[in-house]
Amino acid sequence: MMTKIVEALGQTLETAPIVTEAPVPKAKIYVILGGLALRKFQPKLKGVPGQWLKTERGADVLVTYSPEYILRFKTVTPAVKKLKTDMWHALKEVARRAG
């Protein structure tokens, strides 16, 4: 899943702005993929998928579902389709805000 996200950014795994270990570099916008990542990289923040938050330094943070969570669903029900659509719209908002 991360490979698809990196390719959509027009990057390679070597050049993509993806952080999996601390320290977190300074940025204007962070996309946090899942609750575990939120607790690891921004432990003072609490949020739900689709919610925009602010770090102490004022950077925007989008909390979204972990790609692994979404891939668990083998059958695409209306609820799963809504979850995927909501995530897609949230990621498009990241692109809009990044400008």
Gaussian input, Z-matrix of N, CA and C with variables (Angstrom, degrees):
# hf/3-21g

backbone

0 1
 N
 C     1     B1
 C     2     B2     1     A1
 N     3     B3     2     A2     1     D1
 C     4     B4     3     A3     2     D2
 C     5     B5     4     A4     3     D3
 N     6     B6     5     A5     4     D4
 C     7     B7     6     A6     5     D5
 C     8     B8     7     A7     6     D6
 N     9     B9     8     A8     7     D7
 C    10    B10     9     A9     8     D8
 C    11    B11    10    A10     9     D9
 N    12    B12    11    A11    10    D10
 C    13    B13    12    A12    11    D11
 C    14    B14    13    A13    12    D12
 N    15    B15    14    A14    13    D13
 C    16    B16    15    A15    14    D14
 C    17    B17    16    A16    15    D15
 N    18    B18    17    A17    16    D16
 C    19    B19    18    A18    17    D17
 C    20    B20    19    A19    18    D18
 N    21    B21    20    A20    19    D19
 C    22    B22    21    A21    20    D20
 C    23    B23    22    A22    21    D21
 N    24    B24    23    A23    22    D22
 C    25    B25    24    A24    23    D23
 C    26    B26    25    A25    24    D24
 N    27    B27    26    A26    25    D25
 C    28    B28    27    A27    26    D26
 C    29    B29    28    A28    27    D27
 N    30    B30    29    A29    28    D28
 C    31    B31    30    A30    29    D29
 C    32    B32    31    A31    30    D30
 N    33    B33    32    A32    31    D31
 C    34    B34    33    A33    32    D32
 C    35    B35    34    A34    33    D33
 N    36    B36    35    A35    34    D34
 C    37    B37    36    A36    35    D35
 C    38    B38    37    A37    36    D36
 N    39    B39    38    A38    37    D37
 C    40    B40    39    A39    38    D38
 C    41    B41    40    A40    39    D39
 N    42    B42    41    A41    40    D40
 C    43    B43    42    A42    41    D41
 C    44    B44    43    A43    42    D42
 N    45    B45    44    A44    43    D43
 C    46    B46    45    A45    44    D44
 C    47    B47    46    A46    45    D45
 N    48    B48    47    A47    46    D46
 C    49    B49    48    A48    47    D47
 C    50    B50    49    A49    48    D48
 N    51    B51    50    A50    49    D49
 C    52    B52    51    A51    50    D50
 C    53    B53    52    A52    51    D51
 N    54    B54    53    A53    52    D52
 C    55    B55    54    A54    53    D53
 C    56    B56    55    A55    54    D54
 N    57    B57    56    A56    55    D55
 C    58    B58    57    A57    56    D56
 C    59    B59    58    A58    57    D57
 N    60    B60    59    A59    58    D58
 C    61    B61    60    A60    59    D59
 C    62    B62    61    A61    60    D60
 N    63    B63    62    A62    61    D61
 C    64    B64    63    A63    62    D62
 C    65    B65    64    A64    63    D63
 N    66    B66    65    A65    64    D64
 C    67    B67    66    A66    65    D65
 C    68    B68    67    A67    66    D66
 N    69    B69    68    A68    67    D67
 C    70    B70    69    A69    68    D68
 C    71    B71    70    A70    69    D69
 N    72    B72    71    A71    70    D70
 C    73    B73    72    A72    71    D71
 C    74    B74    73    A73    72    D72
 N    75    B75    74    A74    73    D73
 C    76    B76    75    A75    74    D74
 C    77    B77    76    A76    75    D75
 N    78    B78    77    A77    76    D76
 C    79    B79    78    A78    77    D77
 C    80    B80    79    A79    78    D78
 N    81    B81    80    A80    79    D79
 C    82    B82    81    A81    80    D80
 C    83    B83    82    A82    81    D81
 N    84    B84    83    A83    82    D82
 C    85    B85    84    A84    83    D83
 C    86    B86    85    A85    84    D84
 N    87    B87    86    A86    85    D85
 C    88    B88    87    A87    86    D86
 C    89    B89    88    A88    87    D87
 N    90    B90    89    A89    88    D88
 C    91    B91    90    A90    89    D89
 C    92    B92    91    A91    90    D90
 N    93    B93    92    A92    91    D91
 C    94    B94    93    A93    92    D92
 C    95    B95    94    A94    93    D93
 N    96    B96    95    A95    94    D94
 C    97    B97    96    A96    95    D95
 C    98    B98    97    A97    96    D96
 N    99    B99    98    A98    97    D97
 C   100   B100    99    A99    98    D98
 C   101   B101   100   A100    99    D99
 N   102   B102   101   A101   100   D100
 C   103   B103   102   A102   101   D101
 C   104   B104   103   A103   102   D102
 N   105   B105   104   A104   103   D103
 C   106   B106   105   A105   104   D104
 C   107   B107   106   A106   105   D105
 N   108   B108   107   A107   106   D106
 C   109   B109   108   A108   107   D107
 C   110   B110   109   A109   108   D108
 N   111   B111   110   A110   109   D109
 C   112   B112   111   A111   110   D110
 C   113   B113   112   A112   111   D111
 N   114   B114   113   A113   112   D112
 C   115   B115   114   A114   113   D113
 C   116   B116   115   A115   114   D114
 N   117   B117   116   A116   115   D115
 C   118   B118   117   A117   116   D116
 C   119   B119   118   A118   117   D117
 N   120   B120   119   A119   118   D118
 C   121   B121   120   A120   119   D119
 C   122   B122   121   A121   120   D120
 N   123   B123   122   A122   121   D121
 C   124   B124   123   A123   122   D122
 C   125   B125   124   A124   123   D123
 N   126   B126   125   A125   124   D124
 C   127   B127   126   A126   125   D125
 C   128   B128   127   A127   126   D126
 N   129   B129   128   A128   127   D127
 C   130   B130   129   A129   128   D128
 C   131   B131   130   A130   129   D129
 N   132   B132   131   A131   130   D130
 C   133   B133   132   A132   131   D131
 C   134   B134   133   A133   132   D132
 N   135   B135   134   A134   133   D133
 C   136   B136   135   A135   134   D134
 C   137   B137   136   A136   135   D135
 N   138   B138   137   A137   136   D136
 C   139   B139   138   A138   137   D137
 C   140   B140   139   A139   138   D138
 N   141   B141   140   A140   139   D139
 C   142   B142   141   A141   140   D140
 C   143   B143   142   A142   141   D141
 N   144   B144   143   A143   142   D142
 C   145   B145   144   A144   143   D143
 C   146   B146   145   A145   144   D144
 N   147   B147   146   A146   145   D145
 C   148   B148   147   A147   146   D146
 C   149   B149   148   A148   147   D147
 N   150   B150   149   A149   148   D148
 C   151   B151   150   A150   149   D149
 C   152   B152   151   A151   150   D150
 N   153   B153   152   A152   151   D151
 C   154   B154   153   A153   152   D152
 C   155   B155   154   A154   153   D153
 N   156   B156   155   A155   154   D154
 C   157   B157   156   A156   155   D155
 C   158   B158   157   A157   156   D156
 N   159   B159   158   A158   157   D157
 C   160   B160   159   A159   158   D158
 C   161   B161   160   A160   159   D159
 N   162   B162   161   A161   160   D160
 C   163   B163   162   A162   161   D161
 C   164   B164   163   A163   162   D162
 N   165   B165   164   A164   163   D163
 C   166   B166   165   A165   164   D164
 C   167   B167   166   A166   165   D165
 N   168   B168   167   A167   166   D166
 C   169   B169   168   A168   167   D167
 C   170   B170   169   A169   168   D168
 N   171   B171   170   A170   169   D169
 C   172   B172   171   A171   170   D170
 C   173   B173   172   A172   171   D171
 N   174   B174   173   A173   172   D172
 C   175   B175   174   A174   173   D173
 C   176   B176   175   A175   174   D174
 N   177   B177   176   A176   175   D175
 C   178   B178   177   A177   176   D176
 C   179   B179   178   A178   177   D177
 N   180   B180   179   A179   178   D178
 C   181   B181   180   A180   179   D179
 C   182   B182   181   A181   180   D180
 N   183   B183   182   A182   181   D181
 C   184   B184   183   A183   182   D182
 C   185   B185   184   A184   183   D183
 N   186   B186   185   A185   184   D184
 C   187   B187   186   A186   185   D185
 C   188   B188   187   A187   186   D186
 N   189   B189   188   A188   187   D187
 C   190   B190   189   A189   188   D188
 C   191   B191   190   A190   189   D189
 N   192   B192   191   A191   190   D190
 C   193   B193   192   A192   191   D191
 C   194   B194   193   A193   192   D192
 N   195   B195   194   A194   193   D193
 C   196   B196   195   A195   194   D194
 C   197   B197   196   A196   195   D195
 N   198   B198   197   A197   196   D196
 C   199   B199   198   A198   197   D197
 C   200   B200   199   A199   198   D198
 N   201   B201   200   A200   199   D199
 C   202   B202   201   A201   200   D200
 C   203   B203   202   A202   201   D201
 N   204   B204   203   A203   202   D202
 C   205   B205   204   A204   203   D203
 C   206   B206   205   A205   204   D204
 N   207   B207   206   A206   205   D205
 C   208   B208   207   A207   206   D206
 C   209   B209   208   A208   207   D207
 N   210   B210   209   A209   208   D208
 C   211   B211   210   A210   209   D209
 C   212   B212   211   A211   210   D210
 N   213   B213   212   A212   211   D211
 C   214   B214   213   A213   212   D212
 C   215   B215   214   A214   213   D213
 N   216   B216   215   A215   214   D214
 C   217   B217   216   A216   215   D215
 C   218   B218   217   A217   216   D216
 N   219   B219   218   A218   217   D217
 C   220   B220   219   A219   218   D218
 C   221   B221   220   A220   219   D219
 N   222   B222   221   A221   220   D220
 C   223   B223   222   A222   221   D221
 C   224   B224   223   A223   222   D222
 N   225   B225   224   A224   223   D223
 C   226   B226   225   A225   224   D224
 C   227   B227   226   A226   225   D225
 N   228   B228   227   A227   226   D226
 C   229   B229   228   A228   227   D227
 C   230   B230   229   A229   228   D228
 N   231   B231   230   A230   229   D229
 C   232   B232   231   A231   230   D230
 C   233   B233   232   A232   231   D231
 N   234   B234   233   A233   232   D232
 C   235   B235   234   A234   233   D233
 C   236   B236   235   A235   234   D234
 N   237   B237   236   A236   235   D235
 C   238   B238   237   A237   236   D236
 C   239   B239   238   A238   237   D237
 N   240   B240   239   A239   238   D238
 C   241   B241   240   A240   239   D239
 C   242   B242   241   A241   240   D240
 N   243   B243   242   A242   241   D241
 C   244   B244   243   A243   242   D242
 C   245   B245   244   A244   243   D243
 N   246   B246   245   A245   244   D244
 C   247   B247   246   A246   245   D245
 C   248   B248   247   A247   246   D246
 N   249   B249   248   A248   247   D247
 C   250   B250   249   A249   248   D248
 C   251   B251   250   A250   249   D249
 N   252   B252   251   A251   250   D250
 C   253   B253   252   A252   251   D251
 C   254   B254   253   A253   252   D252
 N   255   B255   254   A254   253   D253
 C   256   B256   255   A255   254   D254
 C   257   B257   256   A256   255   D255
 N   258   B258   257   A257   256   D256
 C   259   B259   258   A258   257   D257
 C   260   B260   259   A259   258   D258
 N   261   B261   260   A260   259   D259
 C   262   B262   261   A261   260   D260
 C   263   B263   262   A262   261   D261
 N   264   B264   263   A263   262   D262
 C   265   B265   264   A264   263   D263
 C   266   B266   265   A265   264   D264
 N   267   B267   266   A266   265   D265
 C   268   B268   267   A267   266   D266
 C   269   B269   268   A268   267   D267
 N   270   B270   269   A269   268   D268
 C   271   B271   270   A270   269   D269
 C   272   B272   271   A271   270   D270
 N   273   B273   272   A272   271   D271
 C   274   B274   273   A273   272   D272
 C   275   B275   274   A274   273   D273
 N   276   B276   275   A275   274   D274
 C   277   B277   276   A276   275   D275
 C   278   B278   277   A277   276   D276
 N   279   B279   278   A278   277   D277
 C   280   B280   279   A279   278   D278
 C   281   B281   280   A280   279   D279
 N   282   B282   281   A281   280   D280
 C   283   B283   282   A282   281   D281
 C   284   B284   283   A283   282   D282
 N   285   B285   284   A284   283   D283
 C   286   B286   285   A285   284   D284
 C   287   B287   286   A286   285   D285
 N   288   B288   287   A287   286   D286
 C   289   B289   288   A288   287   D287
 C   290   B290   289   A289   288   D288
 N   291   B291   290   A290   289   D289
 C   292   B292   291   A291   290   D290
 C   293   B293   292   A292   291   D291
 N   294   B294   293   A293   292   D292
 C   295   B295   294   A294   293   D293
 C   296   B296   295   A295   294   D294

   B1=1.4478
   B2=1.5264
   B3=1.3261
   B4=1.4595
   B5=1.5244
   B6=1.3311
   B7=1.4601
   B8=1.5200
   B9=1.3248
   B10=1.4578
   B11=1.5266
   B12=1.3169
   B13=1.4630
   B14=1.5247
   B15=1.3369
   B16=1.4643
   B17=1.5263
   B18=1.3194
   B19=1.4608
   B20=1.5270
   B21=1.3483
   B22=1.4635
   B23=1.5260
   B24=1.3248
   B25=1.4661
   B26=1.5214
   B27=1.3388
   B28=1.4578
   B29=1.5189
   B30=1.3251
   B31=1.4557
   B32=1.5270
   B33=1.3291
   B34=1.4638
   B35=1.5253
   B36=1.3197
   B37=1.4609
   B38=1.5283
   B39=1.3293
   B40=1.4638
   B41=1.5240
   B42=1.3351
   B43=1.4634
   B44=1.5210
   B45=1.3240
   B46=1.4642
   B47=1.5204
   B48=1.3230
   B49=1.4720
   B50=1.5255
   B51=1.3280
   B52=1.4596
   B53=1.5225
   B54=1.3348
   B55=1.4551
   B56=1.5222
   B57=1.3124
   B58=1.4612
   B59=1.5293
   B60=1.3038
   B61=1.4611
   B62=1.5256
   B63=1.3250
   B64=1.4666
   B65=1.5219
   B66=1.2874
   B67=1.4640
   B68=1.5314
   B69=1.3178
   B70=1.4574
   B71=1.5276
   B72=1.3230
   B73=1.4684
   B74=1.5291
   B75=1.3228
   B76=1.4588
   B77=1.5236
   B78=1.3208
   B79=1.4614
   B80=1.5200
   B81=1.3358
   B82=1.4635
   B83=1.5250
   B84=1.3336
   B85=1.4651
   B86=1.5215
   B87=1.3249
   B88=1.4572
   B89=1.5174
   B90=1.3301
   B91=1.4630
   B92=1.5186
   B93=1.3133
   B94=1.4631
   B95=1.5221
   B96=1.3415
   B97=1.4653
   B98=1.5215
   B99=1.3284
   B100=1.4501
   B101=1.5170
   B102=1.3308
   B103=1.4546
   B104=1.5130
   B105=1.3205
   B106=1.4610
   B107=1.5256
   B108=1.3170
   B109=1.4677
   B110=1.5247
   B111=1.3187
   B112=1.4646
   B113=1.5207
   B114=1.3230
   B115=1.4810
   B116=1.5256
   B117=1.3384
   B118=1.4616
   B119=1.5272
   B120=1.3348
   B121=1.4547
   B122=1.5293
   B123=1.3029
   B124=1.4625
   B125=1.5255
   B126=1.3277
   B127=1.4621
   B128=1.5338
   B129=1.3083
   B130=1.4691
   B131=1.5247
   B132=1.3323
   B133=1.4642
   B134=1.5234
   B135=1.3037
   B136=1.4647
   B137=1.5119
   B138=1.3284
   B139=1.4493
   B140=1.5097
   B141=1.3195
   B142=1.4624
   B143=1.5209
   B144=1.3277
   B145=1.4622
   B146=1.5238
   B147=1.3399
   B148=1.4551
   B149=1.5104
   B150=1.3167
   B151=1.4579
   B152=1.5289
   B153=1.3301
   B154=1.4592
   B155=1.5186
   B156=1.3206
   B157=1.4588
   B158=1.5251
   B159=1.3250
   B160=1.4653
   B161=1.5249
   B162=1.3430
   B163=1.4582
   B164=1.5236
   B165=1.3251
   B166=1.4647
   B167=1.5252
   B168=1.3416
   B169=1.4703
   B170=1.5241
   B171=1.3341
   B172=1.4564
   B173=1.5099
   B174=1.3248
   B175=1.4665
   B176=1.5253
   B177=1.3334
   B178=1.4633
   B179=1.5227
   B180=1.3297
   B181=1.4644
   B182=1.5258
   B183=1.3312
   B184=1.4589
   B185=1.5143
   B186=1.3088
   B187=1.4614
   B188=1.5185
   B189=1.3134
   B190=1.4615
   B191=1.5248
   B192=1.3000
   B193=1.4585
   B194=1.5229
   B195=1.2960
   B196=1.4543
   B197=1.5250
   B198=1.3376
   B199=1.4677
   B200=1.5264
   B201=1.3216
   B202=1.4621
   B203=1.5243
   B204=1.3385
   B205=1.4631
   B206=1.5247
   B207=1.3178
   B208=1.4621
   B209=1.5259
   B210=1.3220
   B211=1.4688
   B212=1.5307
   B213=1.3134
   B214=1.4787
   B215=1.5209
   B216=1.3251
   B217=1.4553
   B218=1.5171
   B219=1.3086
   B220=1.4674
   B221=1.5261
   B222=1.3363
   B223=1.4599
   B224=1.5221
   B225=1.3311
   B226=1.4593
   B227=1.5335
   B228=1.3154
   B229=1.4621
   B230=1.5295
   B231=1.3409
   B232=1.4657
   B233=1.5392
   B234=1.3275
   B235=1.4685
   B236=1.5288
   B237=1.3265
   B238=1.4658
   B239=1.5238
   B240=1.3304
   B241=1.4686
   B242=1.5249
   B243=1.3326
   B244=1.4658
   B245=1.5248
   B246=1.3259
   B247=1.4616
   B248=1.5255
   B249=1.3225
   B250=1.4630
   B251=1.5212
   B252=1.3217
   B253=1.4620
   B254=1.5216
   B255=1.3290
   B256=1.4644
   B257=1.5250
   B258=1.3299
   B259=1.4569
   B260=1.5297
   B261=1.3250
   B262=1.4567
   B263=1.5346
   B264=1.3317
   B265=1.4656
   B266=1.5275
   B267=1.3142
   B268=1.4649
   B269=1.5283
   B270=1.3317
   B271=1.4646
   B272=1.5340
   B273=1.3205
   B274=1.4660
   B275=1.5294
   B276=1.3183
   B277=1.4661
   B278=1.5198
   B279=1.3449
   B280=1.4707
   B281=1.5300
   B282=1.3172
   B283=1.4612
   B284=1.5264
   B285=1.3188
   B286=1.4648
   B287=1.5271
   B288=1.3458
   B289=1.4598
   B290=1.5198
   B291=1.3181
   B292=1.4673
   B293=1.5324
   B294=1.3316
   B295=1.4260
   B296=1.4469
   A1=110.53
   A2=117.74
   A3=120.14
   A4=110.87
   A5=116.65
   A6=119.98
   A7=110.25
   A8=117.58
   A9=121.23
   A10=110.92
   A11=117.27
   A12=121.10
   A13=109.79
   A14=116.66
   A15=121.38
   A16=109.91
   A17=117.37
   A18=120.75
   A19=110.96
   A20=117.27
   A21=120.52
   A22=111.46
   A23=116.93
   A24=121.44
   A25=112.08
   A26=116.27
   A27=120.06
   A28=112.21
   A29=116.43
   A30=122.58
   A31=109.81
   A32=115.07
   A33=121.82
   A34=106.70
   A35=117.20
   A36=119.43
   A37=111.50
   A38=116.93
   A39=120.34
   A40=112.53
   A41=117.78
   A42=120.43
   A43=114.33
   A44=118.35
   A45=121.33
   A46=111.62
   A47=115.41
   A48=119.52
   A49=112.04
   A50=116.34
   A51=121.56
   A52=108.34
   A53=115.43
   A54=121.36
   A55=108.46
   A56=116.41
   A57=120.13
   A58=111.86
   A59=117.06
   A60=121.71
   A61=109.54
   A62=116.07
   A63=120.88
   A64=108.64
   A65=121.11
   A66=127.43
   A67=111.47
   A68=114.89
   A69=121.50
   A70=108.11
   A71=117.76
   A72=119.34
   A73=111.01
   A74=116.60
   A75=120.84
   A76=109.34
   A77=115.40
   A78=121.24
   A79=108.86
   A80=116.39
   A81=121.08
   A82=110.74
   A83=116.21
   A84=121.79
   A85=109.04
   A86=115.45
   A87=121.85
   A88=108.32
   A89=116.71
   A90=121.98
   A91=105.81
   A92=115.74
   A93=121.82
   A94=107.85
   A95=116.02
   A96=121.43
   A97=110.66
   A98=115.93
   A99=120.88
   A100=114.10
   A101=114.53
   A102=121.79
   A103=113.83
   A104=117.86
   A105=120.73
   A106=110.50
   A107=117.00
   A108=120.95
   A109=110.56
   A110=118.10
   A111=120.90
   A112=110.27
   A113=116.62
   A114=120.01
   A115=111.61
   A116=117.01
   A117=120.79
   A118=112.29
   A119=117.32
   A120=120.66
   A121=114.31
   A122=117.91
   A123=121.64
   A124=108.87
   A125=118.25
   A126=120.62
   A127=115.04
   A128=118.77
   A129=120.87
   A130=112.54
   A131=117.40
   A132=120.94
   A133=110.94
   A134=115.20
   A135=122.63
   A136=107.20
   A137=116.80
   A138=119.49
   A139=111.96
   A140=114.18
   A141=121.77
   A142=108.29
   A143=118.38
   A144=120.44
   A145=112.41
   A146=114.19
   A147=120.78
   A148=114.29
   A149=116.86
   A150=121.52
   A151=111.02
   A152=115.99
   A153=121.86
   A154=108.73
   A155=116.23
   A156=122.95
   A157=108.68
   A158=117.09
   A159=122.92
   A160=108.18
   A161=115.85
   A162=120.05
   A163=108.37
   A164=115.67
   A165=120.21
   A166=111.33
   A167=116.41
   A168=120.93
   A169=112.87
   A170=117.25
   A171=120.72
   A172=115.98
   A173=118.15
   A174=120.44
   A175=109.83
   A176=115.70
   A177=120.76
   A178=109.80
   A179=116.11
   A180=122.57
   A181=108.06
   A182=116.20
   A183=120.98
   A184=107.83
   A185=115.79
   A186=120.98
   A187=106.71
   A188=116.88
   A189=120.31
   A190=109.47
   A191=116.22
   A192=120.70
   A193=110.45
   A194=115.56
   A195=120.94
   A196=108.22
   A197=118.05
   A198=119.19
   A199=112.16
   A200=117.75
   A201=120.60
   A202=111.15
   A203=116.63
   A204=120.68
   A205=110.05
   A206=116.49
   A207=120.56
   A208=111.13
   A209=116.58
   A210=120.07
   A211=113.29
   A212=117.82
   A213=120.51
   A214=112.26
   A215=116.77
   A216=121.14
   A217=109.64
   A218=116.59
   A219=121.63
   A220=111.39
   A221=116.77
   A222=122.25
   A223=108.48
   A224=116.24
   A225=120.26
   A226=108.76
   A227=114.91
   A228=121.82
   A229=108.06
   A230=118.10
   A231=119.26
   A232=112.52
   A233=117.36
   A234=120.51
   A235=110.96
   A236=117.74
   A237=121.51
   A238=109.73
   A239=116.46
   A240=119.75
   A241=110.48
   A242=117.39
   A243=121.00
   A244=110.41
   A245=117.09
   A246=121.37
   A247=110.64
   A248=117.00
   A249=121.26
   A250=111.52
   A251=117.14
   A252=121.00
   A253=110.76
   A254=116.78
   A255=120.72
   A256=110.79
   A257=116.84
   A258=120.59
   A259=110.01
   A260=117.73
   A261=121.35
   A262=110.52
   A263=117.28
   A264=120.11
   A265=110.84
   A266=117.41
   A267=120.97
   A268=110.60
   A269=117.38
   A270=120.58
   A271=111.18
   A272=117.84
   A273=119.77
   A274=110.06
   A275=117.41
   A276=121.30
   A277=111.09
   A278=117.07
   A279=120.37
   A280=109.21
   A281=116.68
   A282=120.44
   A283=111.08
   A284=117.09
   A285=120.64
   A286=110.50
   A287=116.35
   A288=120.07
   A289=111.97
   A290=116.41
   A291=120.15
   A292=111.09
   A293=114.72
   A294=123.16
   A295=120.89
   D1=-42.38
   D2=179.98
   D3=-62.04
   D4=-35.02
   D5=178.43
   D6=-61.20
   D7=-41.62
   D8=178.73
   D9=-64.61
   D10=-41.02
   D11=178.70
   D12=-63.80
   D13=-44.32
   D14=-179.84
   D15=-62.56
   D16=-44.39
   D17=179.25
   D18=-62.92
   D19=-38.77
   D20=178.01
   D21=-64.02
   D22=-27.31
   D23=176.23
   D24=-79.06
   D25=-6.93
   D26=-177.02
   D27=73.18
   D28=29.98
   D29=-176.37
   D30=-120.08
   D31=177.90
   D32=169.68
   D33=-114.21
   D34=169.05
   D35=178.82
   D36=-61.68
   D37=-27.24
   D38=179.84
   D39=-77.32
   D40=-29.75
   D41=-174.72
   D42=-106.80
   D43=-7.43
   D44=-176.03
   D45=-69.19
   D46=145.54
   D47=178.85
   D48=-81.83
   D49=60.04
   D50=-177.96
   D51=-113.47
   D52=130.36
   D53=-178.31
   D54=-114.54
   D55=126.67
   D56=177.15
   D57=-117.41
   D58=-8.90
   D59=179.46
   D60=-135.81
   D61=152.95
   D62=175.92
   D63=-72.70
   D64=156.17
   D65=1.38
   D66=-81.73
   D67=156.01
   D68=-179.89
   D69=-87.51
   D70=126.83
   D71=178.79
   D72=-70.43
   D73=158.53
   D74=176.92
   D75=-68.59
   D76=138.80
   D77=179.02
   D78=-153.44
   D79=163.28
   D80=175.92
   D81=-83.35
   D82=-32.16
   D83=-177.63
   D84=-137.04
   D85=135.23
   D86=173.16
   D87=-119.13
   D88=139.09
   D89=171.77
   D90=-111.69
   D91=117.71
   D92=-177.66
   D93=-102.71
   D94=117.39
   D95=-175.71
   D96=-93.17
   D97=85.14
   D98=175.00
   D99=104.20
   D100=159.79
   D101=-177.91
   D102=-64.94
   D103=-36.17
   D104=178.84
   D105=-62.88
   D106=-43.67
   D107=177.94
   D108=-64.99
   D109=-37.82
   D110=178.03
   D111=-61.60
   D112=-46.65
   D113=179.52
   D114=-64.72
   D115=-32.96
   D116=-178.04
   D117=-75.36
   D118=-46.61
   D119=-172.24
   D120=-95.95
   D121=-26.19
   D122=178.97
   D123=-135.74
   D124=67.11
   D125=-172.72
   D126=-62.43
   D127=-19.70
   D128=-179.84
   D129=-83.90
   D130=-11.91
   D131=-178.31
   D132=-95.23
   D133=146.92
   D134=174.07
   D135=-127.88
   D136=131.89
   D137=-179.49
   D138=-163.09
   D139=171.29
   D140=178.54
   D141=-120.67
   D142=157.64
   D143=-179.94
   D144=-53.59
   D145=135.22
   D146=-178.60
   D147=91.75
   D148=-8.63
   D149=-177.88
   D150=-89.91
   D151=138.18
   D152=174.58
   D153=-96.55
   D154=133.68
   D155=179.17
   D156=-126.61
   D157=176.10
   D158=175.82
   D159=-126.60
   D160=138.80
   D161=173.99
   D162=-78.61
   D163=173.07
   D164=177.63
   D165=-61.31
   D166=-29.00
   D167=179.35
   D168=-87.19
   D169=-0.40
   D170=175.88
   D171=94.10
   D172=5.00
   D173=178.28
   D174=-75.96
   D175=145.55
   D176=175.84
   D177=-75.39
   D178=142.64
   D179=177.94
   D180=-130.65
   D181=123.48
   D182=173.00
   D183=-102.32
   D184=123.49
   D185=174.29
   D186=-93.31
   D187=129.94
   D188=178.38
   D189=-138.12
   D190=177.05
   D191=-179.96
   D192=-73.79
   D193=149.43
   D194=172.64
   D195=-68.76
   D196=136.48
   D197=177.44
   D198=-57.33
   D199=-34.71
   D200=179.02
   D201=-63.21
   D202=-35.78
   D203=178.55
   D204=-64.10
   D205=-45.90
   D206=-178.43
   D207=-65.00
   D208=-38.41
   D209=-178.09
   D210=-70.80
   D211=-13.52
   D212=177.64
   D213=-65.07
   D214=-27.63
   D215=-175.79
   D216=-81.78
   D217=108.51
   D218=-179.90
   D219=-80.72
   D220=-34.63
   D221=179.58
   D222=-99.03
   D223=129.71
   D224=-179.64
   D225=-90.53
   D226=96.44
   D227=175.81
   D228=-87.41
   D229=170.63
   D230=175.76
   D231=-57.29
   D232=-35.96
   D233=179.29
   D234=-66.67
   D235=-41.46
   D236=178.91
   D237=-67.64
   D238=-40.78
   D239=177.97
   D240=-61.32
   D241=-41.08
   D242=178.24
   D243=-64.46
   D244=-42.15
   D245=178.55
   D246=-59.16
   D247=-46.78
   D248=179.40
   D249=-65.67
   D250=-40.94
   D251=178.90
   D252=-64.19
   D253=-43.90
   D254=178.63
   D255=-60.99
   D256=-41.96
   D257=179.10
   D258=-64.49
   D259=-42.97
   D260=-179.97
   D261=-61.48
   D262=-44.01
   D263=179.64
   D264=-65.01
   D265=-37.77
   D266=178.28
   D267=-64.47
   D268=-41.53
   D269=178.76
   D270=-68.51
   D271=-33.34
   D272=175.02
   D273=-66.45
   D274=-33.78
   D275=176.51
   D276=-65.16
   D277=-35.21
   D278=175.15
   D279=-60.08
   D280=-47.19
   D281=179.60
   D282=-61.45
   D283=-39.58
   D284=179.51
   D285=-64.63
   D286=-46.06
   D287=-178.84
   D288=-67.32
   D289=-34.12
   D290=-179.78
   D291=-71.73
   D292=-23.00
   D293=171.82
   D294=70.13

